[in-house]
Amino acid sequence: MGKKKVAYLTLGLLLLLIVSSLSLAYSRTELERRRQALMDSVKEGLIILFASPGNFGSGHFRQDNDFYYLTGSEDAGAILVMNAFTRESFLFVPQKNDREKMFEGGNSLDDPQAKEKLGLKAIYPISYFEEFLARYAARPEPVVYVRLSPGDTISEARSEVALFSARQRRNPFNALPSLDEFRVERFRKYYPGFQLKDITPYLDTLRMIKSPEEIEVLRRNGKISAEAIKRAMLTSRPGAYEYELEAAAMEVILRNGGRGPAYPPIIGSGPNTCILHYEKNSRQMKAGELVLMDFGGELEYLTMDITRTWPVSGRFTEEQKKVYRVVLEVQKACIEAFRPGVRARDVQEYVAKKMKEKGLDTMGLKGGLGHLVGLCVHDVQPAEMVLKEGMVMAIEPALYFPEKNLGIRIEDTVLITKDGCEVLTADVPKEIEEIEALLDRRKF
Ligand SMILES: [Mn+2]
């Protein structure tokens, strides 16, 4: 063997040692608690969930949300099986060859401690999965819980994924089934005796309430994401391009261990403040305009959602101030109303009362609940929402006047506590005087 070859081989082995020793963001106790709670709620049958098949985009690999929630594992192409009768969990993992390991590193099949670390009964090569299913199929009335609703992504809720795929099917040449649909078809073809049931309502109930470990990560993310927006505010100036603000914010996220944005950053100036999901971020901003930034980072698979709107030149005009005050007072009243047991109409009633007390015209803005935040920035959410301790929710009232190029949205992510809520993103200023004071620190 040549010297070069030996060197490569040593390097390869060294890399393998580094990457195949699994490190987890969440504790084994936490992962076991989640799996046991899910098995408690279904009571019978097998639960089968699939990992993301691999990384085919230009960004970092991101595991499937539901799979990650229950395993903490970033193995691509793996399958999790939980047996609600025996209370045991198994992972079926693709076997990698030496070349794959050299390029990508190993997976939990290559880590002798993985079973222990993940709290699993066994880790099998994936080649055993079909036989495992065939054995289970031979039992009387085999119940199998799988995902009969779409998986959510980092930024799209299950319902949004369903909506987008319906839109995609409008053109019959785009009507490709999703991986989940394909898997269900395959179960029906080879295991027609399986009684397939949807696991997602059970998973969603669990994911809705955050554990102390998750809350700790969310608090950290709230601080980092708030710092990111502050940095963007300090970068803004007449003549700056919207993407310069994105760059400033992203640097803060990446420097602090986040893996990227929780959704495509929205940075709209002037007329773009009125486009709700504007994400081109390519316009040059001018003095006298507002800039609206909706941005949050991802940290340990958990997301954050913040929006701030501020004047490019550093001072709100009287007209901008008037609208800003309304949105701000509605947002603050919503936050005051948030506590366990509260529904959307309770928040609306409280907001109406508060605005009347302050003698402010609401301009049609009512307030209410927002959307839940978690593994997905539009996290799983029941139709009839009642706030509970441990929920994390983004509250985002807004007013848009396109004819005046005037759009204002103020958004914070809050944690519902025992008797109120904690604003996780409180470090970015939102009072008019605070914003103007922060912008005064800019030099140009
Ligand atoms: Mn939001």
Boltz pocket constraint, residues with backbone or C-beta under 6 A from the ligand:
constraints:
  - pocket:
      binder: B
      contacts: [[A, 305], [A, 371], [A, 377], [A, 394], [A, 396], [A, 411]]
      max_distance: 6.0
